[in-house]
Amino acid sequence: MADWKEKLPEAARAYLAGHRLDEVECIISDLPGIARGKAMPASKFATQKRFYLPNSIFFQTITGDWIPIPGEDGFTEPDMILTPDFSTAAAAPWTGDWTLQVIHDASDQAGRPIPYAPRNVLKRVVELYRRQGLEPIVAPEMEFYLVARNTDPTQPIEPPMGRSGRKAAARQAYSMSAVDEYGPVIDDIYDFAEAMGLEIDGITQEGGAGQIEINLRHGDPVKLADEVFYFKRLIREAALRHDCFATFMAKPIEGEPGSAMHIHHSVVDRETGQNIFSGPQGGETDAFFHFIAGLQNHLPSVIAVLAPYVNSYRRYVKDQAAPINLVWSRDNRTAGIRIPVSGPESRRIENRLAGMDCNPYLGIAASLACGYLGLKEEKRPGAQHRGDAYAGDEGIPRDLGEALELFNAASGIREILTPEFCHVYSTVKEAEHAEFLQVISPWEREHLLMNV
């Protein structure tokens, strides 16, 4: 580890130039996408040969409860070995000292990748493509809300106060003035991203009150998932600096549009560098249609991953900028599978189902798994939908319980994501769902208490 600083990316080196590194955060994504790990003085990090965390961090629900999932010797919480990926080293510019974050990979003590570690799940799916001589390319879009500070969970979430002294307004999509209302937060997002070496392709105001979209440039799926993982943290920190919250809930405000993580897909031939969705004359290939068919046929089985919480299903509302079915269509934002306008080299397929509340590693892995099955099965998709897809029938699970049933029954998906991951994920999600069903909501008290 003595020469570890020589492995740092250029942005991390630039951030530390002329400064003494104080602390290193050794982090890893858990199932929800929360950064878990440990911080240590930089001097200690440099002398460490191994880093450890218990494997039970993947058995924790979003409420903090632990699900005892036994291994071969029962539930013993063995330590995992964490290996730093120095290509991910990035500044933590919101801290009071000079701190670097480093994403780690997890393996067991025999050196085998932990199958339910989200980054490992995505790496496995990408490797399946590469064994076929293919390179998957993704471009995520991140939607989120800036909201007023909410310290009482019984109170509704409200839009933030803008610099004009008025609350952020809804239905102002693409308004530059709306973005300017919370310009100081946006400025800090840009500054943090630059310090971390993260590239933003664009920022726009979305349709909700205080809702923003950040687009990232296309690239390697693992690298892009790392960036979304980092962005969620830096955006929250930027908001806190300005007395508001950033939330990635799928549906935080009643009556407002939900927040998605749209995933654009293309696939490149590793030998030729050509987009396999386009033929020699620029036309759409069989592989293009096979990938669409894979999404249509298998996305219902992974909705539990793309929409991981009970709140996630509140997003799938007709005429609220979220899909309600799996039709595919060209340049049509009402469809679940959209083909954006593009030239042959950049021909791509957009999956509009994933919510921003999903773990980026798992959401991208699940979407790629569906496309991979489509390429292997070589089936044709349904006919292209023309017109308003909201006028059609609903075609996706309506709640987490139904989605988990489909997930548990999907043998093809389980083989790709591994049975070990699917077992852990399903067990944790079923526990969360059961806990939610024990909560009595204000709606029930208001309408049922004296009326039934």
Secondary structure, DSSP 4 states (H G I P E B T S, - for coil): -TTGGGGS-HHHHHHHTTS---EEEEEEE-TT--EEEEEEEHHHHHH-S-EEEEGGGGGB-TTS-B----BTTBS--PEEEEEE-GGG-EE-TTSSS-EEEEEEEEE-TTSPBPTTSHHHHHHHHHHHHHHTTEEEEEEEEEEEEEEE----TTSPP-PPB-TTSSBPPSS-TT-HHHHHTTHHHHHHHHHHHHHHTPPP-EEEE-SSTTEEEEE---B-HHHHHHHHHHHHHHHHHHHHTTTEEEE--SS-STTSPP-B--EEEEEEETTT--BTTB-TTSPBPHHHHHHHHHHHHHHHHHHHHHS-SGGGGGS--TTTTS-SS--EEET-TTSSEEE----GGG--EEE---BTTS-HHHHHHHHHHHHHHHHHHTPPPPPPP-S-GGGS---S-SSHHHHHHHHHH-HHHHHHH-HHHHHHHHHHHHHHHHHHTTPPPHHHHHHHTTT-
